[in-house]
Amino acid sequence: MTKKQPTFEQALEKIEEIVAGIESGQIGLEESVARYGEGRELIEYCRKVLDEAEKKIQVLTNPDGDRLEPAGELEEPEDEQA
Amino acid sequence: MSARRIFFDPDKARGPQEEPEVGGQKKEVGTDITAEVTRDKAPEALSVSALLGRVKAALSAQLPRQLTVVGEISNFRRPSSGHLYFSLKDGEAQVPAVMFRSAAARLRFTPTDGLEVFATGRVDVYEAQGKLQLYVESLTPKGAGALELAYRQLVEKLQGEGLFDPAHKRPVPRFPQTLCVITSPTGAALRDIRRTLSRRWPTARVYLIPVAVQGEGAAGQIARALNLASANAEALGLDTVILARGGGSIEDLWSFNEEIVARAIYDCAVPVVCGVGHEIDTTIADLAADLRAPTPTGAAELAVPDKAEAARLLAQLEARSARTLRGQLQQARSALASAQRSEVFRNPLHRVRVLHQRLDELAARLRGRLIQRHGQASARIERLEGRLRWQLGGLSKRKGDALAERVARLSNVNPIHRIRLARADLDAQGRQMLTLLRAQLASGAGSVKRLDRTLEALSYRSILRRGFSVTRDGAGRVLRRADQLAPGDVLRTELAEGEVRSTVDSSTPRRPTDETPPPPPAPRKAPKPKKSRPEDGPTLFPLNGPDA
C-alpha cells in the first residue's frame, strides 16, 4: 500500500507483456513460472480496481486565477430510480 | 447653384404638414420654393450646416424612425475601429451604410461582398461629407438563416486554420482514472453521463465543472471551463474531458458553435470527447473535439471502457498464461522422460563396449601378426647367433653377456603390453562419462519436480478464496499445532485478500507457565528462520507481497 500503485492501464500492459513473454517460448521454464506468479498478482490487483466502489462526482470551482479545486460532492439526482 | 440643388432636395424640404406620397405633385411645389429662394437672393443664403440641419429635419420628419432595406452588400470594409462600412445596392442605385461596433458585435455571420441582406436601421445625413447614409442596427442574410450562414462561415474559417485536422486529434486513454465533465449541473446530459459512467466504469474519479450551456455568456463560460481544465489537468490527474449538452434548437446549441469554444477545445491539454445535442446535430465543438459522440450518453461511452469487458480480458490473459505454462511443464516432463528412455541412458556403456570389442579384435589380429614376426625374427637371431658363435669361436664371456642383455631389451618394446595400457585408459574414460550422464539426468528430474510443486502451490489460493486461511509464524513457517507457539510470538494469517498480523496471547491454554519452554514433541521454534523448503508451504512465490 505504501508503494505507488500502477494505473489499471499500466498493470494491464505489464500483464500483456508477461503473457507475451511466456507465450514466446524464449524464456526458460523457471523464469516463466516466476513471471506467471507476477502476472497473477497484477491480475488480482486489476480485479480489485474494477471492484472499487463508485466515487461521488466532485464539483470543481475556480476560487482565483487559473486554479480549480473540488468544492464538494454533487448531490444524487432525485429521479435516479425513475 | 448646382451644388445647392444636389443637397437640397426640395421634395423633402417641404416639411411634415403635407405628407405627400413619393411622386405626386412634387414638381410644382419644388419650383415654388426654388423660385422663392432665387427671388430673395443673397441675404437669405443658408450656411452649409444650416442646410444639412434642415435636410436632417426634413428626413426625420418624412421617414419612419426605423426601416428595412433589402440589397446586396458591396465594398465591405472592417477597419480596426470595429465599425463596419459598406454599400447596399440594387441594379440601379446604391446607398452607403455603416454598422457601428456595438451593433456589429451582435452579428453572428460575417457580411461579405455580394451577400444579399435585409438591413434594418435609420437613414440620416452624415454632415462631415454631406451624404446620405444608412445607419444599420441589424443585418439578416436573405435566403439562408443568419445562424446557418454563420455556422457555414465559421466551419470554413476554422477548417482553413486546421482546427478540425484529423492529425491533431489525440487518442482518448483506454482506461481513464480521472475524468472531467463540463456541462450544466442541472441538465439531463449530466444525468445520462453519470448513469453511463457508473454502469461502465465506476472506478474512475469524476469531476464536474458546472457551466451554462445556453444563453448569453454560455460560450464564454464553456471556453473558460475548458481552459481551466487544461491548466489544471496535471494537478487533478485528468485523463479525459467530456463536453456535453442535451438536444435543443440551433439557437439553444449555439454556444457550441462559437469560435472561442472551438479554440478552447483545440488548445485543451487533455483529449476532449464531445457529445452535444442529438444524433443529427453536428456543432463546431463536435468538429474540433478529439472524439465526437452523437449524444451525451454516447460521449460517456466513448470516454470509458466497459468494466465487464475489462474483466473478461483479464480472465483471458490469466487463462492464456496458465495454459502456456502448463504446456511448457508438460513438454519439459516428456522431454526428460524420452531422454531417460533413450539408448544412451538405458545402456550407457553400449557404445563403449562395441568399441572395446572392436579393439579386442584388432588387438588379437595385431598380436597374431606380431607373434608371427617375432617368431621369424627370433629364428633369424638364433641363426645369426649361431653364425656369430661359430665365427668368433672363443669370444670372451663378458662380451657374450652384453649381447644377451641387448637381446632381452629388444623384447621389452613388445606392442602387446602397450595395447593393454591403452585399454585400461579407455575403461576409465567410459566410467567417467557414465557418471556424468547420470548426474545430469538427476538434476533435470529434480528441477522439473520443483517447478511442478510450485505450480501446484499456486492452487492453494483458490482454497483461501473459499474462506480458509493459512497461519504462519514469524519465520514464515506454516503452523499446524498450537504447541509450535509461545506467548508473544507473531502470527501471520494469510487470507484470500491480504494478510493479518497478530500476537499470541499470554493465556494460551496448553501451557502452564510462560517461562517453560515447549514440551519435547516438536521443538520447532527455531531461533533463526530455517531455509524454507517446499514442504513448508508455497514459498517460492511472493505470496505475501514483497516482504515474504
Interface residues (C-beta under 8 A of the other chain):
Chain A: T7 F8 E9 L12 I15 E16 I18 V19 I22 E23 G25 L29 E30 S32 V33 Y36 G37 G39 R40 E41 I43 C46 R47 K48 V49 L50 E52 A53 E54 K55 I57 Q58 V59 L60 N62 D66 R67 L68 P70 L74 P77 D79 E80
Chain B: P173 R174 F175 Q177 C180 V181 P185 R191 R194 R195 S198 P202 T203 A204 R205 V206 Y207 L208 I209 P210 R224 N227 L228 A229 A231 N232 A235 L236 K307 A310 A311 L313 L314 L317 E318 R320 S321 A322 T324 L325 Q328 L329 A332 S447 L451 T454 L455 L458 E497 L540 F541 P542
